Amino acid sequence: MIDYLDNLDKALMLWMNYDGGAVQDQFWYFVSGKMTWIPLYLFLLWMLMKHCSTTGQLKKINWKQFGTLLLITALVVLLSDQIASGLIKHWVERPRPSQPASGISDMIHIVNDYRGGRYGFVSSHAANTIGVALWFSLLLRKRWLSSLLAFWVVLNCYSRIYL
C-alpha cells in the first residue's frame, strides 16, 4: 500500500510540475517570493486594526486588543513554521522532489536553479500561508476575505509544487 501511495504521489508531482515556459516560470517564482505578498500582509494588518476599532474607523483603536491579536498572529506563524520545518520535516525526512534521493529529481522541472533544501514535506511556505489564512478567516469572519485568502493559499501552495 505504501509503495502504491508513493508511486501515486510521484506521478501527481510530475503531472503538476511541468515546464510551462519562461513566462510561467517567472510568474510562479514571483508568486513564491517573500516580498510579493507584502501588500496583502499590510492589508491584513489594516483589517486587524479596523477589527480592533471601537467605531469601525481607525481613529479609535483598542491598542491592547490589537497588540494581543498581533501577538497571536505572530504565534500562529511561529507555530506553523516550527511544526512544519522543525518537527514534521525532520521526523518524516522525505526528500524534496528536486533532490537526487527522491528518485524523480532528473524528471523535475527546475526554475532559476532553485532546488530548495534537503526535505520538502511539509512545505513551510504552505503551512504558514494556511495558518495565517485560517486565523484571519476565523477571526474576521468575512466571506469575501476568506475567499481571497483561500485563493492566496492555492496560489502559494501550487507555486511550491511548480518550483
Phi, psi and omega in degrees: 000318180297318179297320179299313180295321178296316178294320178297317179299315180294320179296317178296319179299314181293329178289319183278335179260105183222169178275100181271005181091173186299321182294311179294321178304311182290324178300309183290330175293319177296314180303324183275354183291149181291323184279342184303322189264009179303317177301321178294318180297320178295321177296317179295322176298316177298317178298322179294317178297317179297321178297327182271004179275140181284337183247358184087357176248161185280001181287327184236085181262136173279095188294329178293315178296317179300314179299319179296313181292326176294319177296318178297320177300315178298321178293323177300313180296314180299313181294314181296321179293314183289324177294318181291303187269332182273330182250295189298312182302318182278340177279315182280321181052048178271120182299140174298140183306332181280353180269143183307327182294346182287335182087352179233009186301329180285350179255355183277138175280119182258131180252130177052034180058021180272120179244352179072190181279189184292315183249146184240351182251121358266159179288124177293323175304310182295316181298315180295316180298313180295319179301311180295315181298316180295316180301310182290327177295317180289323182288311188269337175050051176242119185303316182297323179290319178298321177294317177299316181291325176296319176298317178299318179299312181298314178302310183295316181294317179293327178300327179293324179286315181297321181276000000 
